[in-house]
Amino acid sequence: MSCELPQARPQAAAGWNGRWITVLIVMIGLLAIGVFSFLKLSTGASLRLNTCFQDASGLRSRAKVRLAGVDIGTVRAVKAKPDNKACPAAVEMEIQTPYELTVPRDSVASTATAGILGETYLVIDASHASGSSAHNGDQLPSKESVKVTAETLVRAVKAVGVLKQLADEEKDDRSAPTETPTAPKTK
């Protein structure tokens, strides 16, 4: 029986060695994925800009930042500053692209919504900008967006209904036969 015991131990040791090799391979694979993810996120140009709004309702941290319809970054922070009348809603954004991107300093930031009920995102309009390139920490001018709410939609639908009713009444008035005065009959 003592002969069998030494043979069982090398097989058990081989099983543990196989498991350690498997764990080591998995760990190396996970480390490689982590390194590649980090390199992918850290490469490319990065630019942090700020802007202010009177009302930034719906805009959240990690919302998309778009320029000419292209996602170019994310909103890093949206902070309420009620004591600052010039900037009650401060927004910090980070522009990060895999290519060099220059944003003119006089580009205008505004908010937009993806559809009626979609998420709110930040839009940078550089179509009329002609200034020098913005640098880290620069402040972009902003333009307040028209907010479409459920209440606004209800009022618009009611207004369309009233206009339709007025148009129908006008149409009925024009199509109704009018009485023409008749001249008295003379004999």
N, C-alpha and C positions, 0 to 999 in steps of 0.2 A: 503494500500500500504506500510505502514511503516513496516508491518510484513514481507513482502516479501524481503525487502532490507536486513535485518539482516541475512536471510537465504542464500542469494546470496553471501554474503561476506565470510562465512565459506567455501563454496564450492570453491570460487576463491582462498582463502588462502590454501585450501587443494591441489589445482592444482599447486600452486607455491611450496609448500612443496614437492610434487612429483617430480617436475622438479629439485629442489635442491638436492634431494636424488639421482636422476639419474646422475646429474653432478658430485656429490661427488663420486659415484661408478665408473664412467668413469675416474675421476682424480686419484683415488686409483689404478685402473687397469693400467693406463699409468705410474704411479710412480713405480709400481711393475715391469713392463716391463723394465723401465729404470734402476732400481737397478739390475735386473738379467743380463741385457746386460753389465752393468759396471762390475759386478763381473766376468762375463764370459771373458771379455777382460782383466781384471787386474789379473786373476789367471794364474798360470804357471810361468815358468822361463823366464826371459827376459835378453838378452845380447846384448849390442851395440858394434859393431865392425866397423872398417874402412878398406878401401883398396884404392889403387891408380891405375889409368890407363893412358896410353898415349892417348888413344882414347876410350871414353865411349859412342860413338854415339848410339842413340836409347834408352839408359838406362834412365829411368825417375823415379822421386820420386813415391813411392807406387808400384813400380815393385816388382814382387815376388822374393824371395830368396829361392833357392832349394839346398838340400843336398841329394845325392843319389836318385834324382827324387822326393823327398818329399818337399812340400812347408813348410818352417820352419820360414819364416819371410818376412819382406818387406824392400825395400830401403827407407830410411828416407830422404836422400838428395843426390843430384849430383851437385857438385860445380866445375866450371871452375876456375883454378888457373894458368893462363898463365905465371906468374912470377916465378912459382915453376917448374923448369925443371924436377925435379925428380917425381913430382906428379901434372901434369897439369889437371887431372880430379880426384877430391877427391870424394869418395863415402862413405856415412855413411849408415849402415844397422842395423836393429833391428831384432834379432832372438827371437821369442816368440812362445813357444810351451806349450801345457798343461802338459807336462812331462819334467823331467830334461834332458837336452841335453848338452853335452860337445863337444865343437868344438876345435880340436887341433890347437895350435898356428901356426903351419906350414902348415895348410890347404891352398890350393891355390884357389883364387877367379878368376872367368872369366865371361864373358858375353856370352849368347847364345840367339838364336831367336827361337820362337815357329813357326817352318815351315819357308818358304821363306819370307812370308810377315807378319808373326806374331809379337807379341810384344817381346821386348828384356827383358830378366830377368837375374838375377845374379845366378851363380852356384858356390857352394863351393865344391871343390874336396878334400876329406879327405882320399882318398884311399891309398895314399903314405905317409900320415902324421904320425909322431910318437912322436911329441913334447908334451909338457905339455898343459893343457887346457887353452884356451884363456879367458881373463877377460875383463870386461867392458872397452872400449876405446882402446883395442889392435888393431894393424894393421896387417891384413893378407896380405901375398904376393899375387901378381896377375900375371896372364898370359894373354897376349893379344890374342884375338880370331881372326880367319880368318873371314873377313867380306865378305859376299856374297851379292853383289849388282846386280842390273839389268844389269849394264854394264859388270860385270863379267860373268853373265849368257849368255849374247849376244856373248861375246868373246868365251866362251866355246862351244856354239852351232856352231859358225863359224868354230872353230878348228875341231870339230867332222865332219862337212861337208867337210872340206879340206882333213881330213884323209880318209873319205869314198871315195872321188874322187880319191885319190892316190891309195887306195886299188883296186878300180875298174879298174884303168889304168893298174896296175900291173897284175891283173887277165886277162885283155884283151891281154896284151903282152904275157903272158904264153900260152894262148889258141890259139893265132894266128898261122897258119901253117908257119913254117920256111922253107926257100928254102935251100935245101942241094946242095952244089956244085956237079955237075956231072962231072965225068971224061970224057975227050975227047974220042970220039969213035975212035978206031984204026981198021984199016982194015987188 
